[in-house]
Amino acid sequence: MIRTHIVTGFLGVGKTTAILHLLQQKPEGEKWAILVNEFGEVGVDGAILQAASAGDGSVVSKEIPGGCLCCVSGLPFQMGLNLLISKEKPDVLIIEPTGLGHPRNILETLRSDHYRDILQLGASICLVDPRHLSDPRYRQHETFIDQLQLADVLVANKTDLASDDDQQAFADYVAQATPPKAATGWLEQGQLDIRWLDFPAESQRLALHPHAHAQHQRQSLDSQPALAADEALRCLTNQGQGHFSLGWLVQGKTLFSLTRLRDWLSSLSVERAKGLVNTTQGTYVINMRDGVLTEMPTRALEESRLELIATEPLEQQQRQQELLACVEHH
């Protein structure tokens, strides 16, 4: 039986970072597989996980970009899941849906007869930024609500940015949760403790919170995209759930100015920006949420990946010109 867990949470809450922390605690001798889905088409999160596990055969990852694992048809999810199971035969499977994804259909699929003798469903974990519990934009968002309600373990992340009122809002939510949460946590920088995976899953949550889930406009059956040998740049877009994504793949030999990239991203009014970018100062994982930009060095990449997510359509030509203005020319 493959122990299986879902790690959910809204856009930019730190799911990928939390999974990286879990991987650092992986018991020696176990093989783990990560199935990750992104709202956008570029495949940034999957590339981050691949870069972190490069050379480690005990960790494998597969990405399904440009859709939602939990949409009603569920075909990309089942294809990716079946491939990981049959090819990799992992001991533990971690599923990271898009931040705009409703976990209900994933949970129902994992509990279906087809997987009953294959998967052992463990605790589903939801990360939440406690500041969002007092924000009507989140409290009224169906996906945000259901991610919290369907989680067995609820973990407040980015708590270094939270106020006493935010902490009280989290405590109040936990106290009112039905069924009660198996566990809750309060942490910084996604430092998820592997022991939270030991808590059981509660099937009654599905019965008590029967919200529907809207279909995304499209679902991609493609794996992580890659540039052709003669391509210098490719622009990819997606939309759904009231959000729009605009992203780029850029050939690896193109180097960006890290300073200009910082200035440009900080000037944008977007919900989220993320990427893996080759710069003249090295290769960096870049992440921006709520106007806060963070960077982390990583290994050199064959191509750079950058993506913007917003609640309004993004002007493709203008944003691409601004991105290219960040390229360092020799």
Short mmCIF file of the C-alpha atoms (twelve columns), coordinates in Angstrom:
data_MODEL
# 
_entry.id   MODEL 
# 
loop_
_atom_site.group_PDB 
_atom_site.id 
_atom_site.type_symbol 
_atom_site.label_atom_id 
_atom_site.label_alt_id 
_atom_site.label_comp_id 
_atom_site.label_asym_id 
_atom_site.label_seq_id 
_atom_site.Cartn_x 
_atom_site.Cartn_y 
_atom_site.Cartn_z 
_atom_site.pdbx_PDB_model_num 
ATOM 1   C CA . MET A 1   0.000   0.000  0.000   1 
ATOM 2   C CA . ILE A 2   1.313   3.413  -1.009  1 
ATOM 3   C CA . ARG A 3   0.869   5.972  1.780   1 
ATOM 4   C CA . THR A 4   -0.763  8.966  0.109   1 
ATOM 5   C CA . HIS A 5   -1.196  12.556 1.284   1 
ATOM 6   C CA . ILE A 6   -2.564  15.761 -0.246  1 
ATOM 7   C CA . VAL A 7   -0.922  19.110 0.562   1 
ATOM 8   C CA . THR A 8   -3.345  21.932 -0.270  1 
ATOM 9   C CA . GLY A 9   -3.555  25.676 0.288   1 
ATOM 10  C CA . PHE A 10  -4.376  28.841 -1.628  1 
ATOM 11  C CA . LEU A 11  -2.056  30.584 -4.074  1 
ATOM 12  C CA . GLY A 12  1.343   31.470 -2.629  1 
ATOM 13  C CA . VAL A 13  0.798   30.020 0.838   1 
ATOM 14  C CA . GLY A 14  4.009   27.959 0.642   1 
ATOM 15  C CA . LYS A 15  2.965   24.442 -0.399  1 
ATOM 16  C CA . THR A 16  6.049   23.686 -2.499  1 
ATOM 17  C CA . THR A 17  8.372   24.993 0.215   1 
ATOM 18  C CA . ALA A 18  6.582   22.805 2.766   1 
ATOM 19  C CA . ILE A 19  7.021   19.736 0.554   1 
ATOM 20  C CA . LEU A 20  10.728  20.529 0.220   1 
ATOM 21  C CA . HIS A 21  10.952  20.515 4.029   1 
ATOM 22  C CA . LEU A 22  9.187   17.151 4.120   1 
ATOM 23  C CA . LEU A 23  11.666  15.753 1.607   1 
ATOM 24  C CA . GLN A 24  14.549  16.805 3.858   1 
ATOM 25  C CA . GLN A 25  13.037  14.612 6.603   1 
ATOM 26  C CA . LYS A 26  12.334  11.596 4.378   1 
ATOM 27  C CA . PRO A 27  13.417  8.364  6.077   1 
ATOM 28  C CA . GLU A 28  16.416  6.719  4.473   1 
ATOM 29  C CA . GLY A 29  15.414  3.759  2.342   1 
ATOM 30  C CA . GLU A 30  11.966  5.103  1.397   1 
ATOM 31  C CA . LYS A 31  11.054  6.156  -2.129  1 
ATOM 32  C CA . TRP A 32  8.773   9.182  -2.426  1 
ATOM 33  C CA . ALA A 33  6.845   10.455 -5.454  1 
ATOM 34  C CA . ILE A 34  5.415   13.957 -5.869  1 
ATOM 35  C CA . LEU A 35  2.479   14.675 -8.201  1 
ATOM 36  C CA . VAL A 36  2.206   18.434 -8.625  1 
ATOM 37  C CA . ASN A 37  -0.311  20.531 -10.527 1 
ATOM 38  C CA . GLU A 38  -0.174  24.233 -11.340 1 
ATOM 39  C CA . PHE A 39  -2.793  26.670 -12.535 1 
ATOM 40  C CA . GLY A 40  -0.340  28.127 -15.038 1 
ATOM 41  C CA . GLU A 41  1.258   26.436 -18.027 1 
ATOM 42  C CA . VAL A 42  4.954   27.034 -17.375 1 
ATOM 43  C CA . GLY A 43  5.574   24.424 -14.696 1 
ATOM 44  C CA . VAL A 44  7.587   26.340 -12.100 1 
ATOM 45  C CA . ASP A 45  6.775   24.258 -9.011  1 
ATOM 46  C CA . GLY A 46  7.595   20.986 -10.731 1 
ATOM 47  C CA . ALA A 47  10.921  22.391 -11.882 1 
ATOM 48  C CA . ILE A 48  11.702  23.523 -8.312  1 
ATOM 49  C CA . LEU A 49  11.039  20.028 -6.969  1 
ATOM 50  C CA . GLN A 50  13.083  18.426 -9.742  1 
ATOM 51  C CA . ALA A 51  15.994  20.774 -9.068  1 
ATOM 52  C CA . ALA A 52  15.869  19.982 -5.352  1 
ATOM 53  C CA . SER A 53  15.852  16.213 -5.917  1 
ATOM 54  C CA . ALA A 54  18.306  16.071 -8.824  1 
ATOM 55  C CA . GLY A 55  20.559  13.035 -8.520  1 
ATOM 56  C CA . ASP A 56  18.433  11.505 -5.746  1 
ATOM 57  C CA . GLY A 57  16.724  8.418  -7.119  1 
ATOM 58  C CA . SER A 58  14.640  8.070  -3.968  1 
ATOM 59  C CA . VAL A 59  12.544  11.125 -4.908  1 
ATOM 60  C CA . VAL A 60  10.673  11.441 -8.209  1 
ATOM 61  C CA . SER A 61  8.183   14.053 -9.360  1 
ATOM 62  C CA . LYS A 62  5.665   14.474 -12.143 1 
ATOM 63  C CA . GLU A 63  3.895   17.678 -13.068 1 
ATOM 64  C CA . ILE A 64  0.598   18.348 -14.796 1 
ATOM 65  C CA . PRO A 65  0.611   22.052 -15.719 1 
ATOM 66  C CA . GLY A 66  -2.137  24.192 -17.155 1 
ATOM 67  C CA . GLY A 67  -5.271  22.799 -15.562 1 
ATOM 68  C CA . CYS A 68  -6.647  21.452 -12.344 1 
ATOM 69  C CA . LEU A 69  -6.163  17.964 -10.951 1 
ATOM 70  C CA . CYS A 70  -9.513  18.166 -9.229  1 
ATOM 71  C CA . CYS A 71  -11.762 19.079 -12.155 1 
ATOM 72  C CA . VAL A 72  -14.715 16.816 -12.734 1 
ATOM 73  C CA . SER A 73  -13.231 14.687 -15.537 1 
ATOM 74  C CA . GLY A 74  -10.008 14.145 -13.589 1 
ATOM 75  C CA . LEU A 75  -8.293  12.563 -16.598 1 
ATOM 76  C CA . PRO A 76  -4.888  14.294 -16.258 1 
ATOM 77  C CA . PHE A 77  -4.829  13.445 -12.557 1 
ATOM 78  C CA . GLN A 78  -5.619  9.769  -13.062 1 
ATOM 79  C CA . MET A 79  -3.124  9.460  -15.916 1 
ATOM 80  C CA . GLY A 80  -0.353  11.060 -13.882 1 
ATOM 81  C CA . LEU A 81  -1.228  9.051  -10.787 1 
ATOM 82  C CA . ASN A 82  -1.345  5.728  -12.637 1 
ATOM 83  C CA . LEU A 83  1.991   6.443  -14.337 1 
ATOM 84  C CA . LEU A 84  3.711   7.235  -11.035 1 
ATOM 85  C CA . ILE A 85  2.286   4.137  -9.381  1 
ATOM 86  C CA . SER A 86  3.183   1.718  -12.173 1 
ATOM 87  C CA . LYS A 87  6.586   3.145  -13.092 1 
ATOM 88  C CA . GLU A 88  8.004   4.307  -9.769  1 
ATOM 89  C CA . LYS A 89  6.251   2.103  -7.171  1 
ATOM 90  C CA . PRO A 90  6.828   4.638  -4.364  1 
ATOM 91  C CA . ASP A 91  6.415   4.058  -0.645  1 
ATOM 92  C CA . VAL A 92  4.897   7.515  -0.172  1 
ATOM 93  C CA . LEU A 93  2.957   9.706  -2.616  1 
ATOM 94  C CA . ILE A 94  2.511   13.459 -2.043  1 
ATOM 95  C CA . ILE A 95  -0.068  15.268 -4.182  1 
ATOM 96  C CA . GLU A 96  0.112   19.070 -4.497  1 
ATOM 97  C CA . PRO A 97  -2.934  20.517 -6.301  1 
ATOM 98  C CA . THR A 98  -2.949  24.031 -7.689  1 
ATOM 99  C CA . GLY A 99  -3.704  26.750 -5.154  1 
ATOM 100 C CA . LEU A 100 -6.965  27.352 -7.020  1 
ATOM 101 C CA . GLY A 101 -7.879  23.676 -6.848  1 
ATOM 102 C CA . HIS A 102 -10.674 22.104 -4.839  1 
ATOM 103 C CA . PRO A 103 -9.454  18.865 -3.198  1 
ATOM 104 C CA . ARG A 104 -12.844 17.105 -3.125  1 
ATOM 105 C CA . ASN A 105 -12.587 15.218 -6.408  1 
ATOM 106 C CA . ILE A 106 -9.027  14.141 -5.667  1 
ATOM 107 C CA . LEU A 107 -10.104 12.715 -2.317  1 
ATOM 108 C CA . GLU A 108 -13.068 10.957 -3.890  1 
ATOM 109 C CA . THR A 109 -10.847 9.472  -6.606  1 
ATOM 110 C CA . LEU A 110 -8.276  8.261  -4.081  1 
ATOM 111 C CA . ARG A 111 -11.046 6.580  -2.080  1 
ATOM 112 C CA . SER A 112 -12.551 4.880  -5.152  1 
ATOM 113 C CA . ASP A 113 -12.618 1.103  -5.636  1 
ATOM 114 C CA . HIS A 114 -9.880  1.333  -8.267  1 
ATOM 115 C CA . TYR A 115 -7.284  2.462  -5.718  1 
ATOM 116 C CA . ARG A 116 -8.659  0.708  -2.632  1 
ATOM 117 C CA . ASP A 117 -5.996  -2.032 -2.656  1 
ATOM 118 C CA . ILE A 118 -3.200  0.251  -3.879  1 
ATOM 119 C CA . LEU A 119 -3.318  3.461  -1.838  1 
ATOM 120 C CA . GLN A 120 -3.467  3.977  1.908   1 
ATOM 121 C CA . LEU A 121 -4.940  7.460  2.271   1 
ATOM 122 C CA . GLY A 122 -3.356  9.412  5.107   1 
ATOM 123 C CA . ALA A 123 -3.922  12.898 6.451   1 
ATOM 124 C CA . SER A 124 -4.574  15.704 3.994   1 
ATOM 125 C CA . ILE A 125 -2.713  18.848 5.045   1 
ATOM 126 C CA . CYS A 126 -3.825  22.404 4.297   1 
ATOM 127 C CA . LEU A 127 -1.534  25.394 4.720   1 
ATOM 128 C CA . VAL A 128 -3.212  28.730 5.360   1 
ATOM 129 C CA . ASP A 129 -1.920  32.256 5.752   1 
ATOM 130 C CA . PRO A 130 -3.766  33.302 8.946   1 
ATOM 131 C CA . ARG A 131 -3.966  36.894 7.708   1 
ATOM 132 C CA . HIS A 132 -6.426  35.693 5.053   1 
ATOM 133 C CA . LEU A 133 -8.968  34.484 7.620   1 
ATOM 134 C CA . SER A 134 -9.973  38.103 8.248   1 
ATOM 135 C CA . ASP A 135 -10.053 39.084 4.560   1 
ATOM 136 C CA . PRO A 136 -13.498 38.886 2.868   1 
ATOM 137 C CA . ARG A 137 -11.851 38.116 -0.504  1 
ATOM 138 C CA . TYR A 138 -10.733 34.790 0.955   1 
ATOM 139 C CA . ARG A 139 -13.559 34.066 3.419   1 
ATOM 140 C CA . GLN A 140 -16.043 34.275 0.532   1 
ATOM 141 C CA . HIS A 141 -13.958 32.223 -1.923  1 
ATOM 142 C CA . GLU A 142 -15.426 28.733 -2.227  1 
ATOM 143 C CA . THR A 143 -12.113 27.034 -2.977  1 
ATOM 144 C CA . PHE A 144 -10.369 28.671 -0.009  1 
ATOM 145 C CA . ILE A 145 -13.200 27.639 2.320   1 
ATOM 146 C CA . ASP A 146 -13.283 24.050 1.134   1 
ATOM 147 C CA . GLN A 147 -9.520  23.592 1.259   1 
ATOM 148 C CA . LEU A 148 -9.661  24.467 4.962   1 
ATOM 149 C CA . GLN A 149 -12.770 22.414 5.697   1 
ATOM 150 C CA . LEU A 150 -11.623 19.211 3.981   1 
ATOM 151 C CA . ALA A 151 -8.157  19.161 5.563   1 
ATOM 152 C CA . ASP A 152 -7.371  16.707 8.349   1 
ATOM 153 C CA . VAL A 153 -4.390  18.803 9.465   1 
ATOM 154 C CA . LEU A 154 -4.566  22.600 9.282   1 
ATOM 155 C CA . VAL A 155 -1.286  24.482 9.481   1 
ATOM 156 C CA . ALA A 156 -0.866  28.248 9.724   1 
ATOM 157 C CA . ASN A 157 2.161   29.303 7.669   1 
ATOM 158 C CA . LYS A 158 3.915   32.680 7.286   1 
ATOM 159 C CA . THR A 159 3.136   33.317 10.944  1 
ATOM 160 C CA . ASP A 160 6.082   35.695 11.252  1 
ATOM 161 C CA . LEU A 161 3.866   38.138 9.336   1 
ATOM 162 C CA . ALA A 162 0.734   37.509 11.420  1 
ATOM 163 C CA . SER A 163 -0.676  39.706 14.176  1 
ATOM 164 C CA . ASP A 164 -2.273  38.684 17.473  1 
ATOM 165 C CA . ASP A 165 -5.682  39.181 15.825  1 
ATOM 166 C CA . ASP A 166 -4.667  36.808 13.021  1 
ATOM 167 C CA . GLN A 167 -3.615  34.206 15.583  1 
ATOM 168 C CA . GLN A 168 -6.960  34.555 17.335  1 
ATOM 169 C CA . ALA A 169 -8.825  34.215 14.020  1 
ATOM 170 C CA . PHE A 170 -6.963  30.953 13.377  1 
ATOM 171 C CA . ALA A 171 -7.738  29.662 16.881  1 
ATOM 172 C CA . ASP A 172 -11.421 30.562 16.446  1 
ATOM 173 C CA . TYR A 173 -11.621 28.742 13.124  1 
ATOM 174 C CA . VAL A 174 -9.978  25.632 14.564  1 
ATOM 175 C CA . ALA A 175 -12.347 25.634 17.563  1 
ATOM 176 C CA . GLN A 176 -15.400 25.696 15.255  1 
ATOM 177 C CA . ALA A 177 -14.159 23.080 12.754  1 
ATOM 178 C CA . THR A 178 -16.485 20.103 12.197  1 
ATOM 179 C CA . PRO A 179 -15.327 17.365 12.366  1 
ATOM 180 C CA . PRO A 180 -12.478 18.577 14.606  1 
ATOM 181 C CA . LYS A 181 -9.060  18.751 12.983  1 
ATOM 182 C CA . ALA A 182 -6.744  15.818 13.703  1 
ATOM 183 C CA . ALA A 183 -3.965  18.335 14.358  1 
ATOM 184 C CA . THR A 184 -3.112  22.002 13.856  1 
ATOM 185 C CA . GLY A 185 0.170   23.833 13.643  1 
ATOM 186 C CA . TRP A 186 1.690   27.322 13.686  1 
ATOM 187 C CA . LEU A 187 4.920   27.656 11.709  1 
ATOM 188 C CA . GLU A 188 7.177   29.883 9.635   1 
ATOM 189 C CA . GLN A 189 8.699   29.429 6.168   1 
ATOM 190 C CA . GLY A 190 6.904   26.174 5.433   1 
ATOM 191 C CA . GLN A 191 8.833   24.124 7.998   1 
ATOM 192 C CA . LEU A 192 6.340   21.270 7.965   1 
ATOM 193 C CA . ASP A 193 7.043   18.462 10.436  1 
ATOM 194 C CA . ILE A 194 6.958   14.987 8.868   1 
ATOM 195 C CA . ARG A 195 5.146   13.662 11.953  1 
ATOM 196 C CA . TRP A 196 1.982   15.424 10.768  1 
ATOM 197 C CA . LEU A 197 1.776   12.814 8.015   1 
ATOM 198 C CA . ASP A 198 1.095   10.181 10.686  1 
ATOM 199 C CA . PHE A 199 -2.382  11.490 11.505  1 
ATOM 200 C CA . PRO A 200 -5.361  9.581  10.040  1 
ATOM 201 C CA . ALA A 201 -7.682  10.763 7.291   1 
ATOM 202 C CA . GLU A 202 -11.312 11.454 8.211   1 
ATOM 203 C CA . SER A 203 -13.699 10.361 5.444   1 
ATOM 204 C CA . GLN A 204 -16.647 12.142 7.105   1 
ATOM 205 C CA . ARG A 205 -15.277 15.515 6.001   1 
ATOM 206 C CA . LEU A 206 -16.377 14.779 2.428   1 
ATOM 207 C CA . ALA A 207 -19.936 14.023 3.516   1 
ATOM 208 C CA . LEU A 208 -20.231 17.102 5.725   1 
ATOM 209 C CA . HIS A 209 -18.854 19.647 3.230   1 
ATOM 210 C CA . PRO A 210 -20.463 18.868 -0.163  1 
ATOM 211 C CA . HIS A 211 -19.519 22.015 -2.093  1 
ATOM 212 C CA . ALA A 212 -19.395 21.762 -5.866  1 
ATOM 213 C CA . HIS A 213 -16.304 22.601 -7.866  1 
ATOM 214 C CA . ALA A 214 -16.278 24.703 -11.026 1 
ATOM 215 C CA . GLN A 215 -14.509 23.354 -14.066 1 
ATOM 216 C CA . HIS A 216 -11.459 25.154 -15.413 1 
ATOM 217 C CA . GLN A 217 -11.677 26.216 -19.030 1 
ATOM 218 C CA . ARG A 218 -9.174  23.607 -20.113 1 
ATOM 219 C CA . GLN A 219 -7.071  20.756 -18.877 1 
ATOM 220 C CA . SER A 220 -3.654  19.954 -20.243 1 
ATOM 221 C CA . LEU A 221 -2.618  16.376 -20.846 1 
ATOM 222 C CA . ASP A 222 0.946   17.473 -21.479 1 
ATOM 223 C CA . SER A 223 3.756   16.990 -19.002 1 
ATOM 224 C CA . GLN A 224 6.029   19.868 -18.066 1 
ATOM 225 C CA . PRO A 225 6.645   21.957 -21.213 1 
ATOM 226 C CA . ALA A 226 10.107  22.454 -22.672 1 
ATOM 227 C CA . LEU A 227 11.590  24.662 -25.369 1 
ATOM 228 C CA . ALA A 228 12.543  23.252 -28.749 1 
ATOM 229 C CA . ALA A 229 16.225  23.473 -29.655 1 
ATOM 230 C CA . ASP A 230 15.683  26.510 -31.910 1 
ATOM 231 C CA . GLU A 231 13.281  28.378 -29.587 1 
ATOM 232 C CA . ALA A 232 14.558  31.407 -27.697 1 
ATOM 233 C CA . LEU A 233 11.347  32.105 -25.788 1 
ATOM 234 C CA . ARG A 234 7.806   30.778 -25.474 1 
ATOM 235 C CA . CYS A 235 4.842   32.538 -23.874 1 
ATOM 236 C CA . LEU A 236 2.065   30.454 -22.272 1 
ATOM 237 C CA . THR A 237 -1.284  31.543 -20.813 1 
ATOM 238 C CA . ASN A 238 -4.224  30.085 -18.916 1 
ATOM 239 C CA . GLN A 239 -7.373  31.318 -17.181 1 
ATOM 240 C CA . GLY A 240 -10.107 30.053 -14.871 1 
ATOM 241 C CA . GLN A 241 -11.550 30.412 -11.349 1 
ATOM 242 C CA . GLY A 242 -11.403 34.192 -11.771 1 
ATOM 243 C CA . HIS A 243 -7.630  34.188 -12.315 1 
ATOM 244 C CA . PHE A 244 -5.295  34.635 -15.284 1 
ATOM 245 C CA . SER A 245 -1.764  33.339 -15.762 1 
ATOM 246 C CA . LEU A 246 0.964   34.586 -18.091 1 
ATOM 247 C CA . GLY A 247 4.291   32.782 -18.188 1 
ATOM 248 C CA . TRP A 248 7.456   32.313 -20.199 1 
ATOM 249 C CA . LEU A 249 10.061  29.685 -20.940 1 
ATOM 250 C CA . VAL A 250 13.386  31.294 -21.844 1 
ATOM 251 C CA . GLN A 251 16.477  29.513 -23.193 1 
ATOM 252 C CA . GLY A 252 19.073  28.878 -20.523 1 
ATOM 253 C CA . LYS A 253 21.881  30.854 -22.129 1 
ATOM 254 C CA . THR A 254 19.805  34.031 -21.777 1 
ATOM 255 C CA . LEU A 255 20.873  35.676 -18.520 1 
ATOM 256 C CA . PHE A 256 18.783  38.209 -16.649 1 
ATOM 257 C CA . SER A 257 19.876  41.096 -14.474 1 
ATOM 258 C CA . LEU A 258 18.742  40.117 -10.996 1 
ATOM 259 C CA . THR A 259 18.465  43.772 -9.985  1 
ATOM 260 C CA . ARG A 260 16.261  44.714 -12.940 1 
ATOM 261 C CA . LEU A 261 14.153  41.593 -12.449 1 
ATOM 262 C CA . ARG A 262 13.577  42.496 -8.791  1 
ATOM 263 C CA . ASP A 263 12.582  46.057 -9.691  1 
ATOM 264 C CA . TRP A 264 10.197  44.921 -12.424 1 
ATOM 265 C CA . LEU A 265 8.450   42.253 -10.361 1 
ATOM 266 C CA . SER A 266 8.093   44.597 -7.388  1 
ATOM 267 C CA . SER A 267 6.339   47.137 -9.645  1 
ATOM 268 C CA . LEU A 268 3.646   44.684 -10.773 1 
ATOM 269 C CA . SER A 269 0.154   44.462 -9.323  1 
ATOM 270 C CA . VAL A 270 -0.332  40.685 -9.399  1 
ATOM 271 C CA . GLU A 271 -1.525  38.013 -7.003  1 
ATOM 272 C CA . ARG A 272 1.575   35.909 -7.472  1 
ATOM 273 C CA . ALA A 273 4.871   35.814 -9.348  1 
ATOM 274 C CA . LYS A 274 7.205   32.839 -9.299  1 
ATOM 275 C CA . GLY A 275 10.052  31.474 -11.324 1 
ATOM 276 C CA . LEU A 276 13.405  29.770 -11.708 1 
ATOM 277 C CA . VAL A 277 15.668  32.200 -13.474 1 
ATOM 278 C CA . ASN A 278 19.264  32.154 -14.762 1 
ATOM 279 C CA . THR A 279 20.869  35.507 -13.938 1 
ATOM 280 C CA . THR A 280 24.340  36.989 -14.165 1 
ATOM 281 C CA . GLN A 281 24.584  36.416 -10.410 1 
ATOM 282 C CA . GLY A 282 23.560  32.756 -10.546 1 
ATOM 283 C CA . THR A 283 20.309  30.811 -10.762 1 
ATOM 284 C CA . TYR A 284 17.483  31.671 -8.369  1 
ATOM 285 C CA . VAL A 285 14.063  30.500 -7.295  1 
ATOM 286 C CA . ILE A 286 11.984  33.687 -7.212  1 
ATOM 287 C CA . ASN A 287 8.687   34.003 -5.384  1 
ATOM 288 C CA . MET A 288 6.441   37.015 -4.811  1 
ATOM 289 C CA . ARG A 289 3.210   37.051 -2.832  1 
ATOM 290 C CA . ASP A 290 1.435   40.048 -1.256  1 
ATOM 291 C CA . GLY A 291 4.137   42.288 -2.687  1 
ATOM 292 C CA . VAL A 292 6.922   40.478 -0.802  1 
ATOM 293 C CA . LEU A 293 9.687   39.158 -3.053  1 
ATOM 294 C CA . THR A 294 11.978  36.335 -1.911  1 
ATOM 295 C CA . GLU A 295 14.874  34.586 -3.632  1 
ATOM 296 C CA . MET A 296 16.700  31.314 -3.089  1 
ATOM 297 C CA . PRO A 297 19.757  30.079 -5.045  1 
ATOM 298 C CA . THR A 298 19.444  26.814 -6.939  1 
ATOM 299 C CA . ARG A 299 21.365  24.810 -9.557  1 
ATOM 300 C CA . ALA A 300 21.820  26.061 -13.142 1 
ATOM 301 C CA . LEU A 301 18.900  25.326 -15.450 1 
ATOM 302 C CA . GLU A 302 18.520  24.410 -19.100 1 
ATOM 303 C CA . GLU A 303 15.861  27.112 -19.346 1 
ATOM 304 C CA . SER A 304 14.401  29.860 -17.197 1 
ATOM 305 C CA . ARG A 305 10.742  29.757 -16.164 1 
ATOM 306 C CA . LEU A 306 8.717   32.715 -14.931 1 
ATOM 307 C CA . GLU A 307 4.996   33.088 -14.310 1 
ATOM 308 C CA . LEU A 308 2.566   35.822 -13.256 1 
ATOM 309 C CA . ILE A 309 -0.917  35.153 -11.838 1 
ATOM 310 C CA . ALA A 310 -3.506  37.930 -11.491 1 
ATOM 311 C CA . THR A 311 -7.228  38.453 -11.046 1 
ATOM 312 C CA . GLU A 312 -7.357  40.653 -14.166 1 
ATOM 313 C CA . PRO A 313 -6.157  39.823 -17.717 1 
ATOM 314 C CA . LEU A 314 -2.437  40.502 -18.168 1 
ATOM 315 C CA . GLU A 315 -1.261  42.491 -21.189 1 
ATOM 316 C CA . GLN A 316 0.928   39.894 -22.893 1 
ATOM 317 C CA . GLN A 317 2.921   42.084 -25.279 1 
ATOM 318 C CA . GLN A 318 3.653   44.801 -22.713 1 
ATOM 319 C CA . ARG A 319 4.674   42.360 -19.975 1 
ATOM 320 C CA . GLN A 320 6.902   40.438 -22.366 1 
ATOM 321 C CA . GLN A 321 8.679   43.627 -23.413 1 
ATOM 322 C CA . GLU A 322 9.221   44.463 -19.734 1 
ATOM 323 C CA . LEU A 323 10.606  40.973 -19.105 1 
ATOM 324 C CA . LEU A 324 13.004  41.205 -22.036 1 
ATOM 325 C CA . ALA A 325 14.196  44.590 -20.773 1 
ATOM 326 C CA . CYS A 326 15.548  42.688 -17.756 1 
ATOM 327 C CA . VAL A 327 17.894  40.617 -19.957 1 
ATOM 328 C CA . GLU A 328 21.597  41.392 -19.441 1 
ATOM 329 C CA . HIS A 329 23.267  42.060 -22.794 1 
ATOM 330 C CA . HIS A 330 27.042  41.667 -23.116 1 
# 
